[in-house]
Amino acid sequence: MKTEEFLERKFREYYRENSHRIMPPEKLDKREFGFIYFKDKIMIRHRQFTSTNELRKFVEDSAPSDVYYSTAYYSNPEEEMERKGWLGADLVFDIDADHIPTSCKEAHDRWVCRMCGRSGKGTAPQACPSCKNERFEERTWVCEACLREAKNEALKLAEFLMEDYGFSKTDLKAFFTGHRGYHIHVMSDIILNLDSDERKEIVDYVLGIGLDLDMMDILQKRSIRPSLPENLNEVKGWKRRVIRKLVDTIANGDESELISLGMKNTVAKTIIEERESATGYQDIRNMIERFDPHIMGNKRWEKALKKIIENCSARIDTVVTTDLHRLIRTKETLNGKTGLRTMEINVDEIESFDPFDEAVGIERGQETVEVDEAPEFRLGGSTFGPYTKQRVTLPAAAAVLLVGKGKARPVI
């Protein structure tokens, strides 16, 4: 049985029993919908639905691999782009583990040059080392470390949106994508008519692009050390965020974390020794005031603070947020690469959310697959693998995950 036929069969079985789960976005009839199918792998878009039942019936009958809707609202969603009649768009952020540098990728991700066949571990290079080709087949995996880092970025982003922009928790909707990341949507009338450039300003802000330590009055160009306020609660925004992170790292960071900020080994060791008697913000502030400028001067502080800005920024896919016509995954549909559900999560529950347990959609049956190679993984309360050149019978959800990620082939 071909991979596409197997996955389509499992998705069709799922939707026949669970199409009632599908939850369309607000103002359903003003959205454009798009679908990808297993056999063609081509996006079919410009579809409009006027009711939830109509959408659910369409998905149940056609069993697509992926279901998308537009973040934009249109007066004529089925028309070509220039005739749709744009009415506004939600503000959407995409956090994807693909864009987050994690060491685990060296263990579970591989790339293959489409031109010469050279392969390697981790993230694909910009150009093949052998033939300089820039097109690769990438074989990624969904691991707990990757999704944990993506979750951390989602939490940072939510903090930016609430603390710095003043949105409430009820204005934010968080989603697990069913694959390697999270989406956060801002649902507020005040953002609907922002143009692409205005959205880019928000993107730059959460990424920390263009921040000036001098202008923020944290580190003047000729200062020998950072200037910290007496009362941290008196400052807001990025200034508060950078100072808070600096103080927390000095108060609690291990030696490697301190060295990663550009501090010498001897400085890191001295900090760890001296901070044992520190009891709060003022003690750490006083410790920074005593730093020897010959050991930790302006240049080293500048490097340390820029590293802190990088760590504090929320790593998002910039294109998604600035695209006024973006299509985004529909809630409670399956992800074609994993068979996991796209799920809405309460903002307060992002940290405790367990995608490998809560997002399992295909809960019935077993399937036999030939596994080429797969690491140990956890799904639906059980642990599987590692596998190498093995035929195994697994719960259908685990089999679909392996087949969808190109790790296994179905057995008739």
C-alpha positions as CSV (number, residue, x, y, z in Angstrom):
1,M,0.0,0.0,0.0
2,K,1.3,3.4,-0.9
3,T,2.0,5.9,1.8
4,E,-0.5,8.4,0.5
5,E,-3.3,5.8,0.3
6,F,-2.6,4.6,3.8
7,L,-2.7,8.1,5.3
8,E,-5.8,9.1,3.4
9,R,-7.5,6.0,4.6
10,K,-6.7,6.7,8.3
11,F,-7.7,10.3,7.9
12,R,-11.0,9.4,6.3
13,E,-11.7,6.9,9.1
14,Y,-11.0,9.6,11.6
15,Y,-13.2,12.3,10.0
16,R,-16.1,9.9,9.5
17,E,-16.3,9.5,13.3
18,N,-15.0,12.9,14.4
19,S,-16.0,15.6,11.9
20,H,-18.2,17.0,14.7
21,R,-14.9,18.1,16.4
22,I,-14.0,20.5,13.7
23,M,-14.3,24.1,14.9
24,P,-14.3,26.8,12.3
25,P,-13.1,30.4,13.0
26,E,-15.2,33.4,13.9
27,K,-17.1,35.0,10.9
28,L,-16.9,31.7,9.0
29,D,-18.6,33.0,5.9
30,K,-16.0,35.8,5.5
31,R,-13.0,33.5,5.4
32,E,-11.3,31.8,2.5
33,F,-10.5,28.0,3.0
34,G,-7.8,26.0,1.5
35,F,-7.1,22.2,1.4
36,I,-4.1,20.0,0.7
37,Y,-4.7,16.4,-0.4
38,F,-2.4,13.4,0.1
39,K,-2.2,12.4,-3.5
40,D,-1.6,15.7,-5.3
41,K,0.1,17.7,-2.5
42,I,-1.3,20.8,-4.1
43,M,-3.2,23.6,-2.2
44,I,-6.8,23.9,-3.4
45,R,-8.0,27.3,-2.1
46,H,-10.6,30.0,-2.7
47,R,-13.4,28.0,-1.0
48,Q,-16.1,29.5,1.1
49,F,-18.5,27.9,3.6
50,T,-21.6,29.5,5.1
51,S,-22.1,27.0,7.9
52,T,-20.2,24.8,10.3
53,N,-22.0,21.7,9.1
54,E,-21.2,22.5,5.5
55,L,-17.5,22.7,6.3
56,R,-17.6,19.5,8.4
57,K,-19.4,17.6,5.7
58,F,-16.8,18.7,3.1
59,V,-13.9,17.6,5.2
60,E,-15.6,14.3,6.0
61,D,-16.2,13.5,2.3
62,S,-12.9,14.6,0.9
63,A,-10.5,13.6,3.8
64,P,-7.8,16.2,3.1
65,S,-4.3,16.0,4.7
66,D,-4.5,19.6,5.9
67,V,-7.3,22.2,6.3
68,Y,-6.6,25.9,6.3
69,Y,-8.6,29.2,6.6
70,S,-7.6,32.7,6.0
71,T,-6.5,35.0,8.8
72,A,-8.2,37.7,6.6
73,Y,-11.9,38.6,6.2
74,Y,-13.3,39.1,2.7
75,S,-16.5,40.2,1.2
76,N,-16.1,37.6,-1.6
77,P,-13.8,34.8,-0.3
78,E,-14.2,32.6,-3.4
79,E,-13.0,35.2,-5.9
80,E,-9.4,35.6,-7.0
81,M,-7.2,37.7,-4.7
82,E,-7.6,41.0,-6.4
83,R,-11.5,40.7,-6.3
84,K,-11.9,39.2,-2.8
85,G,-12.6,42.6,-1.1
86,W,-10.2,42.6,1.9
87,L,-12.0,43.6,5.1
88,G,-9.2,43.2,7.6
89,A,-7.2,40.4,9.2
90,D,-6.4,38.8,12.6
91,L,-2.9,39.3,14.0
92,V,-1.3,35.9,13.9
93,F,2.1,34.6,15.1
94,D,3.7,31.3,14.2
95,I,6.3,29.7,16.5
96,D,7.9,26.8,14.8
97,A,10.7,24.5,16.2
98,D,12.2,24.6,12.7
99,H,13.3,28.2,13.4
100,I,14.7,27.5,16.8
101,P,18.3,26.3,17.1
102,T,18.1,23.2,19.3
103,S,21.0,20.8,19.8
104,C,18.7,17.8,19.5
105,K,18.3,18.5,15.8
106,E,21.8,17.0,15.3
107,A,20.4,13.7,16.6
108,H,17.1,13.4,14.8
109,D,17.0,15.7,11.7
110,R,18.7,14.9,8.4
111,W,19.0,16.6,5.0
112,V,19.7,15.2,1.6
113,C,20.8,17.3,-1.4
114,R,18.3,17.0,-4.3
115,M,21.1,17.4,-6.8
116,C,24.0,15.2,-5.7
117,G,22.5,13.1,-2.9
118,R,24.9,14.2,-0.2
119,S,23.4,14.0,3.2
120,G,24.0,15.3,6.7
121,K,22.6,15.6,10.2
122,G,20.8,18.6,11.7
123,T,19.5,21.7,9.8
124,A,20.2,21.8,6.1
125,P,23.0,24.2,5.1
126,Q,22.3,27.2,2.8
127,A,24.2,25.4,0.0
128,C,25.3,21.8,-0.5
129,P,29.0,21.5,0.5
130,S,29.6,19.3,-2.5
131,C,27.7,20.7,-5.4
132,K,26.5,24.1,-4.1
133,N,22.9,23.3,-4.8
134,E,20.4,25.1,-2.6
135,R,17.5,22.6,-2.7
136,F,17.3,19.9,-0.1
137,E,14.9,17.2,1.1
138,E,14.7,17.7,4.9
139,R,13.7,14.8,7.2
140,T,12.7,16.3,10.5
141,W,11.3,14.7,13.7
142,V,8.9,15.9,16.4
143,C,10.8,15.6,19.7
144,E,9.9,16.7,23.2
145,A,12.9,19.0,23.4
146,C,12.0,20.9,20.2
147,L,8.4,21.4,21.3
148,R,9.5,22.4,24.8
149,E,11.6,25.2,23.2
150,A,8.7,26.2,20.9
151,K,6.4,26.3,24.0
152,N,8.9,28.6,25.8
153,E,8.9,31.0,22.8
154,A,5.1,31.0,22.8
155,L,5.1,31.9,26.5
156,K,7.5,34.8,25.8
157,L,5.3,36.0,23.0
158,A,2.2,36.0,25.1
159,E,4.0,38.0,27.7
160,F,5.0,40.6,25.1
161,L,1.4,40.9,23.9
162,M,0.0,41.3,27.3
163,E,2.6,43.3,29.2
164,D,3.9,45.5,26.4
165,Y,0.8,45.9,24.1
166,G,-1.9,45.6,26.8
167,F,-3.9,42.8,25.3
168,S,-5.9,40.7,27.8
169,K,-5.9,36.9,28.0
170,T,-9.3,36.9,26.4
171,D,-7.9,38.7,23.4
172,L,-5.4,35.9,22.8
173,K,-6.0,32.4,21.4
174,A,-3.2,29.9,21.5
175,F,-3.1,26.8,19.3
176,F,-0.9,23.7,19.0
177,T,-0.3,23.2,15.2
178,G,-0.2,19.4,15.4
179,H,3.4,19.3,14.3
180,R,6.4,21.3,15.6
181,G,5.0,24.5,17.0
182,Y,2.3,26.9,18.2
183,H,0.2,29.7,16.8
184,I,-1.0,32.7,18.8
185,H,-3.9,34.8,17.4
186,V,-4.8,38.3,18.6
187,M,-8.6,38.6,18.3
188,S,-9.3,42.4,18.7
189,D,-10.9,44.9,16.5
190,I,-8.1,47.4,17.0
191,I,-5.6,45.2,14.9
192,L,-7.9,44.2,12.1
193,N,-6.9,47.0,9.7
194,L,-3.2,47.1,10.4
195,D,-1.2,47.0,7.1
196,S,1.8,44.8,6.5
197,D,4.3,47.5,7.5
198,E,2.5,48.1,10.8
199,R,2.5,44.4,11.5
200,K,6.2,44.4,10.7
201,E,6.8,47.0,13.5
202,I,5.2,44.5,16.0
203,V,7.4,41.7,14.6
204,D,10.6,43.8,15.0
205,Y,9.6,44.7,18.5
206,V,9.1,41.2,19.8
207,L,12.3,40.1,18.0
208,G,14.2,43.0,19.7
209,I,15.4,44.4,16.4
210,G,17.0,47.8,16.5
211,L,17.1,48.1,20.3
212,D,19.7,50.6,21.5
213,L,21.1,50.1,25.0
214,D,22.1,53.7,25.2
215,M,18.6,55.0,24.2
216,M,17.1,52.6,26.8
217,D,19.4,54.1,29.4
218,I,20.8,50.7,30.3
219,L,24.4,51.0,29.1
220,Q,25.7,54.4,27.9
221,K,28.4,54.3,25.2
222,R,31.1,55.3,27.7
223,S,29.8,53.6,30.8
224,I,31.9,51.0,32.5
225,R,28.8,49.0,33.7
226,P,25.0,48.9,33.2
227,S,22.8,51.4,34.9
228,L,20.1,49.6,36.9
229,P,17.2,51.5,38.5
230,E,16.7,51.4,42.2
231,N,13.2,50.1,41.8
232,L,12.7,47.7,38.9
233,N,8.9,48.1,39.0
234,E,9.4,51.7,37.8
235,V,10.5,50.7,34.3
236,K,8.5,48.9,31.6
237,G,8.9,47.2,28.3
238,W,12.2,46.0,26.9
239,K,14.2,47.9,29.6
240,R,12.5,46.0,32.4
241,R,12.8,42.7,30.5
242,V,16.5,43.1,29.9
243,I,17.4,44.1,33.4
244,R,15.2,41.5,34.9
245,K,16.9,38.8,32.8
246,L,20.3,40.1,33.6
247,V,19.6,40.1,37.4
248,D,18.1,36.7,37.2
249,T,21.0,35.2,35.3
250,I,23.5,36.7,37.8
251,A,21.4,35.5,40.7
252,N,20.7,32.0,39.5
253,G,22.6,31.1,36.3
254,D,25.2,28.4,36.4
255,E,28.8,28.9,35.3
256,S,28.1,28.0,31.7
257,E,25.2,30.5,31.5
258,L,27.4,33.3,32.9
259,I,30.2,32.4,30.5
260,S,27.8,32.4,27.6
261,L,27.2,36.1,28.3
262,G,30.8,36.8,27.6
263,M,32.1,36.7,31.2
264,K,35.5,35.2,32.0
265,N,35.7,32.0,33.9
266,T,37.1,33.8,36.9
267,V,34.3,36.4,36.9
268,A,31.7,33.6,36.7
269,K,33.2,31.8,39.6
270,T,33.4,35.0,41.7
271,I,29.7,35.8,41.0
272,I,28.7,32.3,42.1
273,E,30.7,32.7,45.3
274,E,29.5,36.2,46.1
275,R,25.8,35.7,45.4
276,E,25.4,33.2,48.2
277,S,24.7,36.1,50.5
278,A,22.5,38.0,48.1
279,T,18.8,38.1,49.1
280,G,17.2,40.1,46.4
281,Y,17.3,42.7,43.5
282,Q,19.2,45.3,45.5
283,D,22.0,42.9,46.5
284,I,22.5,41.9,42.8
285,R,22.4,45.5,41.8
286,N,25.1,46.3,44.3
287,M,27.2,43.4,43.1
288,I,27.1,44.7,39.5
289,E,28.1,48.1,40.9
290,R,31.3,46.5,42.3
291,F,32.3,44.8,39.1
292,D,35.9,45.6,38.1
293,P,35.8,47.5,34.8
294,H,39.1,46.1,33.7
295,I,37.6,42.6,33.9
296,M,34.1,43.4,32.8
297,G,34.1,46.7,30.9
298,N,31.8,48.4,28.4
299,K,32.4,46.0,25.5
300,R,31.9,42.9,27.5
301,W,28.7,44.3,29.1
302,E,27.5,45.3,25.6
303,K,28.0,41.8,24.4
304,A,26.3,40.3,27.5
305,L,23.3,42.6,27.2
306,K,22.9,41.9,23.5
307,K,22.9,38.2,24.3
308,I,20.2,38.8,26.8
309,I,18.1,40.6,24.3
310,E,18.5,37.6,21.9
311,N,17.4,35.3,24.7
312,C,14.4,37.5,25.7
313,S,13.1,37.9,22.1
314,A,10.3,35.7,20.9
315,R,11.5,33.7,17.9
316,I,8.6,33.9,15.4
317,D,8.1,33.3,11.7
318,T,8.1,36.9,10.5
319,V,6.4,36.1,7.2
320,V,3.3,34.7,8.8
321,T,2.6,37.8,10.8
322,T,3.1,40.3,8.0
323,D,1.1,38.3,5.4
324,L,-2.3,39.9,5.1
325,H,-3.7,36.9,3.2
326,R,-2.2,34.1,5.2
327,L,-3.9,30.7,5.5
328,I,-3.7,29.1,8.9
329,R,-4.6,25.6,10.3
330,T,-8.2,25.0,11.2
331,K,-8.9,24.0,14.8
332,E,-9.5,20.3,15.5
333,T,-8.3,19.1,12.1
334,L,-5.4,16.7,11.7
335,N,-1.9,17.7,10.7
336,G,-1.0,15.7,7.5
337,K,2.6,15.3,8.7
338,T,1.8,13.7,12.1
339,G,-1.9,12.8,12.4
340,L,-2.0,15.0,15.6
341,R,-4.8,17.5,16.1
342,T,-4.6,21.3,15.8
343,M,-5.8,22.3,19.2
344,E,-6.8,25.5,21.0
345,I,-5.1,25.9,24.3
346,N,-6.0,28.3,27.1
347,V,-3.1,30.9,27.4
348,D,-2.8,30.0,31.1
349,E,-2.4,26.3,30.2
350,I,0.4,26.6,27.5
351,E,3.1,25.6,30.0
352,S,1.3,22.5,31.2
353,F,0.0,21.4,27.8
354,D,1.3,18.0,26.7
355,P,1.0,17.6,22.9
356,F,2.1,14.0,22.9
357,D,-0.8,13.1,25.1
358,E,-3.5,15.7,24.6
359,A,-3.3,16.1,20.8
360,V,-3.7,12.5,19.8
361,G,-6.6,12.3,17.4
362,I,-6.5,8.8,16.0
363,E,-7.4,6.6,19.0
364,R,-8.7,3.4,17.5
365,G,-7.1,0.4,15.8
366,Q,-3.6,-0.9,15.1
367,E,-1.4,-0.9,12.0
368,T,1.7,-2.7,10.9
369,V,4.5,-0.7,9.4
370,E,8.1,-1.3,8.2
371,V,10.3,1.2,10.1
372,D,13.5,2.4,8.5
373,E,14.8,4.2,11.5
374,A,13.0,6.0,14.3
375,P,14.1,7.3,17.7
376,E,12.3,6.5,21.0
377,F,9.2,8.5,21.2
378,R,6.2,9.0,23.5
379,L,2.6,9.1,22.3
380,G,-0.8,8.7,24.0
381,G,0.6,7.5,27.3
382,S,3.0,4.9,25.8
383,T,6.6,4.9,24.7
384,F,7.7,3.3,21.5
385,G,11.1,2.6,19.8
386,P,13.8,3.1,19.0
387,Y,13.4,1.1,15.8
388,T,15.9,0.2,13.1
389,K,14.9,-1.8,10.0
390,Q,11.9,-3.4,11.9
391,R,8.4,-4.5,11.1
392,V,6.2,-3.5,14.1
393,T,2.5,-3.4,14.9
394,L,1.6,-0.2,16.6
395,P,-1.5,1.8,17.8
396,A,-2.8,3.6,14.7
397,A,-1.7,7.0,16.0
398,A,1.9,5.9,16.4
399,A,1.9,4.2,12.9
400,V,0.5,7.4,11.3
401,L,3.1,9.5,12.9
402,L,5.9,7.4,11.7
403,V,4.5,7.1,8.2
404,G,3.6,10.8,8.0
405,K,7.2,11.7,9.0
406,G,8.8,9.4,6.4
407,K,10.2,7.1,9.0
408,A,8.1,4.0,8.0
409,R,6.1,2.4,5.3
410,P,2.7,0.8,5.7
411,V,2.3,-3.0,5.3
412,I,-0.7,-4.4,3.6
